[in-house]
Amino acid sequence: MSRDRGRDQAPEPEEEPFDAFAAKTPGSATSTDSWEAFPTTFPIPVIRPDDPPPASYTPRAPAVPDEVPSAVIPAPAGPRTPVIQDPGGPDTAGRRRASRERGERRERGPLARVLRGTGLLVATAGLVAATVGVQWWDRSAWVAERYPSPVVHVVGPGQKATLGGVSWQAAVTPGSPADGQDPGTVSLVADVRATPAATAEIDTSFPPDFSVRDRAGHIWRATAERTPLRSALRAGQPVQITVVAVVPERMRDTAELVLSYSTREALRFAR
Amino acid sequence: MNAPGASPAARRPSLARRAARRLGAGTAALAIGAAAVYAHTFVMDADALDAPLTTHAVPGAVAETGWFSMRLEQVVTTRTIRLGTPSTDPATGTETVKETEQVGTPDIFVVATVQATSADEPRRLKNAWLRARDGRAYQVTDRVLGIYTRAERPVQHGWWSELDYVFEVPKDALPGAEVVVTASSTNGVYDGISPGRYDQLLPEVALSLTTDDAAARRLLEEMAESVRLVVRP
């Protein structure tokens, strides 16, 4: 589309403006597959009509008009003399500019068209991926900030850990079946020992939530029985809490007690 | 491809061809823009946002969702429900059930007994409806408390729990009806503040009450005189 742009402003052939860098023979010798010139300080060889043609210049026959001087047409099987290859001098740039001003379409070979199409496809895919990727990254960062991963502290058997200003210790053992308990299930009883370190923290957070979990992510309800009143807690004085849960029978020896005040931090008592 | 030796004026496309090409490109751009604007009208309304993901199942088959699974075990119709409370004699250890209340209805009670289990964590499945073929939906009756039906007990992973849902419906609602159970929302108070705000994709099961209309008619013909529901732990 862009190569068609400005074609309306292209002057008529008879109104062709003066171009100092145009070809020596205006209206002829317009190469259709030349490269853009680039600035160079390299000495540009002067081509005279009686000079031998450069070996690397091989224009395609259909693109050469009849009035092209024979000096710039290479001999098909002529002697290949070592010549300095012209990377695109003023003559080439002038020819290209003049060609563009006359509104001529550049002809591309099939390989160039395939390369151009492939490049466009790759660029489109890259831009789409970048656009989606930036949004994905931004949303992920927002979600990670708003919903941080919970921190689970694993407490070894018989060991203590502190959470919410209370030192916790727990032991889980199978209990006796309760009335109306579903078949295939077993009761677990956790004896939890809580020792407040200071009353300041427990005034707002005690008691915690209890649950029983396995390492595969399954969660079972756990109910605390005989929970002490918050006002009865004293710093340094341990209290006993009994937590009861019902789990599938296969989890009798592996289900673990989990204690938490929020979804962000929890204690897991390993068995 | 232009002929060799053609003049630049001859090689340039004609004015009509250039105008046609520009017109085509402009039309394509307008069409793409219009399609993009039209695509923005494909937004879900509040009902669509609230719509759950429903899994259907025939009687006796398991309807499995990502949160829970459920199957319909038994359906009984009656006009009277007796509510009982068990008690155990401490001396003899024998259990007796004392019927404390009897409720009736001018329509019919449909007592649907289901088995349910959870996929991961405890789920309370108390949001249940009986949905008639024409779209009418009946909530569970408030004449029977949850302590008699266990419908408010959480179902947990690893075993199947039995729940009862009691509906009070007219007779003509039975043919083609479904028992619909939806998982509770996890949005808490935000559902009340902004109803229909979030696309929650809550899982839901729709269990066909009967296999066909003939079975529904039989269900009405074989209506029980009364059904007793007892408080269960």
Contacts between the chains, C-beta under 8 A, distances in Angstrom:
chain1	res1	chain2	res2	distance
A	1	B	25	6.9
A	4	B	18	7.4
A	4	B	21	7.6
A	7	B	12	7.2
A	7	B	18	7.0
A	8	B	18	7.9
A	10	B	12	7.6
A	12	B	9	7.6
A	13	B	7	7.0
A	13	B	8	5.8
A	13	B	9	5.5
A	61	B	4	7.5
A	62	B	4	4.0
A	63	B	4	6.9
A	64	B	4	7.5
A	65	B	4	7.6
A	65	B	5	5.1
A	66	B	5	5.7
A	102	B	8	4.3
A	103	B	8	6.7
A	103	B	12	5.0
A	104	B	8	5.5
A	104	B	11	5.9
A	104	B	12	7.4
A	105	B	11	7.1
A	107	B	1	7.7
A	178	B	233	7.3
A	179	B	233	5.5
A	180	B	232	5.8
A	180	B	233	3.8
A	182	B	159	5.1
A	182	B	160	7.7
A	182	B	161	6.0
A	183	B	159	7.4
A	184	B	158	7.5
A	184	B	159	4.9
A	185	B	158	7.3
A	185	B	159	5.6
A	217	B	120	6.2
A	218	B	120	5.6
A	218	B	121	7.2
A	218	B	157	4.7
A	218	B	158	7.3
A	219	B	120	6.5
A	219	B	121	3.9
A	219	B	122	6.8
A	219	B	157	7.6
A	220	B	122	6.9
A	220	B	156	5.5
A	220	B	157	7.1
A	220	B	158	7.8
A	221	B	122	4.7
A	221	B	154	6.0
A	221	B	156	6.6
A	246	B	156	7.4
A	247	B	158	6.8
A	248	B	157	7.5
A	248	B	158	3.2
A	248	B	159	6.0
A	250	B	158	7.7
A	251	B	158	7.1
